[in-house]
Amino acid sequence: LMDSIIDVARTAPSWKNTQTARYVVVQDKAIIEKIKDETLLGFEGNIKTLAQCNTLVVLTQINGRCGYERDGSFTTSKGAAWEMFDAGIAAQTFCLAANEKGLGTCIMGIFDDAAVAEAISLPEGQKVGALIALGYPAEEPAAPARKEAEQLVQFL
């Protein structure tokens, strides 16, 4: 199941097709507990989510590729911000693929990057982009309110 989800997620677009997203699938309850207890910066929402989580995906990225030219300079004024932009695209693609398989997901961004990296023994040259809790939902929650399309668009 995870292989089929990641097979879809790997098609997410990225800066100059650098494909820097990586997926660490954590099913070891002790590691999930360590991340819950030691890395979430006291954020109760994420703590509650991980308390119920049996599978946690740590989305990581290869450092220093998105937004960079081969000589280390930046092509655009966005600089290294392309790394998180690409991580966001990868996370959304992963979540949509999981949803298609009947799984629920929750992307979490409030955590101590270094502590998570240590908890999963992240290889040098990578950094943590997001945490994604994954599982079969007990219920289908109501969608939160959204702005109307006309509030979001401008035509010139």
C-alpha positions as protocol buffer text, in pm:
chain_id: "A"
residue {
  index: 1
  type: LEU
  ca { x: 0 y: 0 z: 0 }
}
residue {
  index: 2
  type: MET
  ca { x: 276 y: 247 z: 95 }
}
residue {
  index: 3
  type: ASP
  ca { x: 470 y: 162 z: -220 }
}
residue {
  index: 4
  type: SER
  ca { x: 165 y: 240 z: -436 }
}
residue {
  index: 5
  type: ILE
  ca { x: 108 y: 573 z: -258 }
}
residue {
  index: 6
  type: ILE
  ca { x: 473 y: 673 z: -290 }
}
residue {
  index: 7
  type: ASP
  ca { x: 470 y: 563 z: -654 }
}
residue {
  index: 8
  type: VAL
  ca { x: 208 y: 833 z: -716 }
}
residue {
  index: 9
  type: ALA
  ca { x: 380 y: 1087 z: -488 }
}
residue {
  index: 10
  type: ARG
  ca { x: 707 y: 1051 z: -677 }
}
residue {
  index: 11
  type: THR
  ca { x: 540 y: 1210 z: -981 }
}
residue {
  index: 12
  type: ALA
  ca { x: 496 y: 1543 z: -799 }
}
residue {
  index: 13
  type: PRO
  ca { x: 660 y: 1828 z: -988 }
}
residue {
  index: 14
  type: SER
  ca { x: 978 y: 1980 z: -846 }
}
residue {
  index: 15
  type: TRP
  ca { x: 1226 y: 2258 z: -915 }
}
residue {
  index: 16
  type: LYS
  ca { x: 1397 y: 2168 z: -1244 }
}
residue {
  index: 17
  type: ASN
  ca { x: 1283 y: 1808 z: -1185 }
}
residue {
  index: 18
  type: THR
  ca { x: 1528 y: 1769 z: -895 }
}
residue {
  index: 19
  type: GLN
  ca { x: 1298 y: 1521 z: -718 }
}
residue {
  index: 20
  type: THR
  ca { x: 1439 y: 1591 z: -371 }
}
residue {
  index: 21
  type: ALA
  ca { x: 1147 y: 1455 z: -166 }
}
residue {
  index: 22
  type: ARG
  ca { x: 1207 y: 1139 z: 37 }
}
residue {
  index: 23
  type: TYR
  ca { x: 964 y: 945 z: 257 }
}
residue {
  index: 24
  type: VAL
  ca { x: 1059 y: 784 z: 587 }
}
residue {
  index: 25
  type: VAL
  ca { x: 774 y: 553 z: 691 }
}
residue {
  index: 26
  type: VAL
  ca { x: 775 y: 513 z: 1069 }
}
residue {
  index: 27
  type: GLN
  ca { x: 569 y: 225 z: 1208 }
}
residue {
  index: 28
  type: ASP
  ca { x: 785 y: 161 z: 1514 }
}
residue {
  index: 29
  type: LYS
  ca { x: 559 y: 278 z: 1799 }
}
residue {
  index: 30
  type: ALA
  ca { x: 861 y: 367 z: 2017 }
}
residue {
  index: 31
  type: ILE
  ca { x: 990 y: 610 z: 1753 }
}
residue {
  index: 32
  type: ILE
  ca { x: 643 y: 763 z: 1706 }
}
residue {
  index: 33
  type: GLU
  ca { x: 618 y: 805 z: 2086 }
}
residue {
  index: 34
  type: LYS
  ca { x: 962 y: 968 z: 2097 }
}
residue {
  index: 35
  type: ILE
  ca { x: 861 y: 1212 z: 1825 }
}
residue {
  index: 36
  type: LYS
  ca { x: 531 y: 1281 z: 2005 }
}
residue {
  index: 37
  type: ASP
  ca { x: 692 y: 1332 z: 2345 }
}
residue {
  index: 38
  type: GLU
  ca { x: 1013 y: 1512 z: 2251 }
}
residue {
  index: 39
  type: THR
  ca { x: 974 y: 1705 z: 1925 }
}
residue {
  index: 40
  type: LEU
  ca { x: 631 y: 1869 z: 1895 }
}
residue {
  index: 41
  type: LEU
  ca { x: 715 y: 2187 z: 2087 }
}
residue {
  index: 42
  type: GLY
  ca { x: 414 y: 2141 z: 2314 }
}
residue {
  index: 43
  type: PHE
  ca { x: 161 y: 2179 z: 2030 }
}
residue {
  index: 44
  type: GLU
  ca { x: -143 y: 1992 z: 2162 }
}
residue {
  index: 45
  type: GLY
  ca { x: -304 y: 1931 z: 1823 }
}
residue {
  index: 46
  type: ASN
  ca { x: -3 y: 1739 z: 1694 }
}
residue {
  index: 47
  type: ILE
  ca { x: 42 y: 1558 z: 2025 }
}
residue {
  index: 48
  type: LYS
  ca { x: -319 y: 1437 z: 2012 }
}
residue {
  index: 49
  type: THR
  ca { x: -279 y: 1329 z: 1649 }
}
residue {
  index: 50
  type: LEU
  ca { x: 38 y: 1128 z: 1715 }
}
residue {
  index: 51
  type: ALA
  ca { x: -113 y: 968 z: 2026 }
}
residue {
  index: 52
  type: GLN
  ca { x: -355 y: 793 z: 1787 }
}
residue {
  index: 53
  type: CYS
  ca { x: -105 y: 732 z: 1507 }
}
residue {
  index: 54
  type: ASN
  ca { x: 27 y: 391 z: 1400 }
}
residue {
  index: 55
  type: THR
  ca { x: 202 y: 514 z: 1085 }
}
residue {
  index: 56
  type: LEU
  ca { x: 391 y: 840 z: 1055 }
}
residue {
  index: 57
  type: VAL
  ca { x: 555 y: 952 z: 735 }
}
residue {
  index: 58
  type: VAL
  ca { x: 844 y: 1193 z: 773 }
}
residue {
  index: 59
  type: LEU
  ca { x: 876 y: 1385 z: 447 }
}
residue {
  index: 60
  type: THR
  ca { x: 1240 y: 1479 z: 404 }
}
residue {
  index: 61
  type: GLN
  ca { x: 1429 y: 1669 z: 136 }
}
residue {
  index: 62
  type: ILE
  ca { x: 1776 y: 1657 z: -10 }
}
residue {
  index: 63
  type: ASN
  ca { x: 1951 y: 1982 z: 90 }
}
residue {
  index: 64
  type: GLY
  ca { x: 2081 y: 2245 z: -147 }
}
residue {
  index: 65
  type: ARG
  ca { x: 1920 y: 2150 z: -479 }
}
residue {
  index: 66
  type: CYS
  ca { x: 1582 y: 2322 z: -515 }
}
residue {
  index: 67
  type: GLY
  ca { x: 1629 y: 2681 z: -630 }
}
residue {
  index: 68
  type: TYR
  ca { x: 2004 y: 2646 z: -668 }
}
residue {
  index: 69
  type: GLU
  ca { x: 2219 y: 2650 z: -978 }
}
residue {
  index: 70
  type: ARG
  ca { x: 2516 y: 2414 z: -1005 }
}
residue {
  index: 71
  type: ASP
  ca { x: 2751 y: 2690 z: -888 }
}
residue {
  index: 72
  type: GLY
  ca { x: 2549 y: 2738 z: -567 }
}
residue {
  index: 73
  type: SER
  ca { x: 2384 y: 3064 z: -672 }
}
residue {
  index: 74
  type: PHE
  ca { x: 2008 y: 3114 z: -687 }
}
residue {
  index: 75
  type: THR
  ca { x: 1815 y: 3154 z: -1010 }
}
residue {
  index: 76
  type: THR
  ca { x: 1529 y: 3356 z: -860 }
}
residue {
  index: 77
  type: SER
  ca { x: 1471 y: 3590 z: -570 }
}
residue {
  index: 78
  type: LYS
  ca { x: 1291 y: 3306 z: -389 }
}
residue {
  index: 79
  type: GLY
  ca { x: 1628 y: 3144 z: -320 }
}
residue {
  index: 80
  type: ALA
  ca { x: 1606 y: 2829 z: -106 }
}
residue {
  index: 81
  type: ALA
  ca { x: 1231 y: 2881 z: -50 }
}
residue {
  index: 82
  type: TRP
  ca { x: 1180 y: 2646 z: -344 }
}
residue {
  index: 83
  type: GLU
  ca { x: 1278 y: 2359 z: -111 }
}
residue {
  index: 84
  type: MET
  ca { x: 967 y: 2403 z: 105 }
}
residue {
  index: 85
  type: PHE
  ca { x: 755 y: 2479 z: -199 }
}
residue {
  index: 86
  type: ASP
  ca { x: 856 y: 2143 z: -347 }
}
residue {
  index: 87
  type: ALA
  ca { x: 805 y: 1968 z: -12 }
}
residue {
  index: 88
  type: GLY
  ca { x: 452 y: 2109 z: -1 }
}
residue {
  index: 89
  type: ILE
  ca { x: 375 y: 1979 z: -349 }
}
residue {
  index: 90
  type: ALA
  ca { x: 516 y: 1638 z: -254 }
}
residue {
  index: 91
  type: ALA
  ca { x: 315 y: 1630 z: 72 }
}
residue {
  index: 92
  type: GLN
  ca { x: -9 y: 1721 z: -104 }
}
residue {
  index: 93
  type: THR
  ca { x: 48 y: 1463 z: -377 }
}
residue {
  index: 94
  type: PHE
  ca { x: 122 y: 1199 z: -111 }
}
residue {
  index: 95
  type: CYS
  ca { x: -195 y: 1288 z: 80 }
}
residue {
  index: 96
  type: LEU
  ca { x: -414 y: 1284 z: -229 }
}
residue {
  index: 97
  type: ALA
  ca { x: -275 y: 941 z: -327 }
}
residue {
  index: 98
  type: ALA
  ca { x: -340 y: 813 z: 28 }
}
residue {
  index: 99
  type: ASN
  ca { x: -694 y: 950 z: 19 }
}
residue {
  index: 100
  type: GLU
  ca { x: -756 y: 768 z: -307 }
}
residue {
  index: 101
  type: LYS
  ca { x: -668 y: 446 z: -120 }
}
residue {
  index: 102
  type: GLY
  ca { x: -914 y: 525 z: 161 }
}
residue {
  index: 103
  type: LEU
  ca { x: -657 y: 658 z: 410 }
}
residue {
  index: 104
  type: GLY
  ca { x: -677 y: 978 z: 609 }
}
residue {
  index: 105
  type: THR
  ca { x: -376 y: 1206 z: 653 }
}
residue {
  index: 106
  type: CYS
  ca { x: -274 y: 1505 z: 861 }
}
residue {
  index: 107
  type: ILE
  ca { x: 21 y: 1721 z: 757 }
}
residue {
  index: 108
  type: MET
  ca { x: 198 y: 1865 z: 1061 }
}
residue {
  index: 109
  type: GLY
  ca { x: 449 y: 2148 z: 1054 }
}
residue {
  index: 110
  type: ILE
  ca { x: 504 y: 2238 z: 1419 }
}
residue {
  index: 111
  type: PHE
  ca { x: 801 y: 2034 z: 1538 }
}
residue {
  index: 112
  type: ASP
  ca { x: 1170 y: 2060 z: 1621 }
}
residue {
  index: 113
  type: ASP
  ca { x: 1341 y: 1970 z: 1293 }
}
residue {
  index: 114
  type: ALA
  ca { x: 1671 y: 1861 z: 1450 }
}
residue {
  index: 115
  type: ALA
  ca { x: 1500 y: 1645 z: 1715 }
}
residue {
  index: 116
  type: VAL
  ca { x: 1288 y: 1467 z: 1452 }
}
residue {
  index: 117
  type: ALA
  ca { x: 1596 y: 1414 z: 1234 }
}
residue {
  index: 118
  type: GLU
  ca { x: 1774 y: 1259 z: 1533 }
}
residue {
  index: 119
  type: ALA
  ca { x: 1475 y: 1038 z: 1623 }
}
residue {
  index: 120
  type: ILE
  ca { x: 1469 y: 884 z: 1275 }
}
residue {
  index: 121
  type: SER
  ca { x: 1848 y: 882 z: 1221 }
}
residue {
  index: 122
  type: LEU
  ca { x: 1810 y: 1105 z: 916 }
}
residue {
  index: 123
  type: PRO
  ca { x: 2111 y: 1078 z: 684 }
}
residue {
  index: 124
  type: GLU
  ca { x: 2340 y: 1379 z: 650 }
}
residue {
  index: 125
  type: GLY
  ca { x: 2248 y: 1602 z: 357 }
}
residue {
  index: 126
  type: GLN
  ca { x: 1873 y: 1580 z: 420 }
}
residue {
  index: 127
  type: LYS
  ca { x: 1632 y: 1783 z: 629 }
}
residue {
  index: 128
  type: VAL
  ca { x: 1280 y: 1730 z: 760 }
}
residue {
  index: 129
  type: GLY
  ca { x: 1007 y: 1905 z: 562 }
}
residue {
  index: 130
  type: ALA
  ca { x: 686 y: 1778 z: 723 }
}
residue {
  index: 131
  type: LEU
  ca { x: 530 y: 1507 z: 935 }
}
residue {
  index: 132
  type: ILE
  ca { x: 231 y: 1324 z: 789 }
}
residue {
  index: 133
  type: ALA
  ca { x: 13 y: 1109 z: 1014 }
}
residue {
  index: 134
  type: LEU
  ca { x: -154 y: 834 z: 815 }
}
residue {
  index: 135
  type: GLY
  ca { x: -431 y: 586 z: 891 }
}
residue {
  index: 136
  type: TYR
  ca { x: -783 y: 466 z: 832 }
}
residue {
  index: 137
  type: PRO
  ca { x: -1022 y: 732 z: 963 }
}
residue {
  index: 138
  type: ALA
  ca { x: -1280 y: 627 z: 1222 }
}
residue {
  index: 139
  type: GLU
  ca { x: -1514 y: 890 z: 1081 }
}
residue {
  index: 140
  type: GLU
  ca { x: -1525 y: 1143 z: 802 }
}
residue {
  index: 141
  type: PRO
  ca { x: -1490 y: 1487 z: 962 }
}
residue {
  index: 142
  type: ALA
  ca { x: -1679 y: 1783 z: 825 }
}
residue {
  index: 143
  type: ALA
  ca { x: -1475 y: 2000 z: 593 }
}
residue {
  index: 144
  type: PRO
  ca { x: -1373 y: 2335 z: 742 }
}
residue {
  index: 145
  type: ALA
  ca { x: -1525 y: 2653 z: 600 }
}
residue {
  index: 146
  type: ARG
  ca { x: -1361 y: 2778 z: 283 }
}
residue {
  index: 147
  type: LYS
  ca { x: -1360 y: 3116 z: 114 }
}
residue {
  index: 148
  type: GLU
  ca { x: -1568 y: 3151 z: -199 }
}
residue {
  index: 149
  type: ALA
  ca { x: -1383 y: 3140 z: -531 }
}
residue {
  index: 150
  type: GLU
  ca { x: -1462 y: 3505 z: -608 }
}
residue {
  index: 151
  type: GLN
  ca { x: -1273 y: 3605 z: -291 }
}
residue {
  index: 152
  type: LEU
  ca { x: -960 y: 3431 z: -417 }
}
residue {
  index: 153
  type: VAL
  ca { x: -932 y: 3528 z: -782 }
}
residue {
  index: 154
  type: GLN
  ca { x: -851 y: 3839 z: -978 }
}
residue {
  index: 155
  type: PHE
  ca { x: -887 y: 3858 z: -1355 }
}
residue {
  index: 156
  type: LEU
  ca { x: -692 y: 4117 z: -1553 }
}
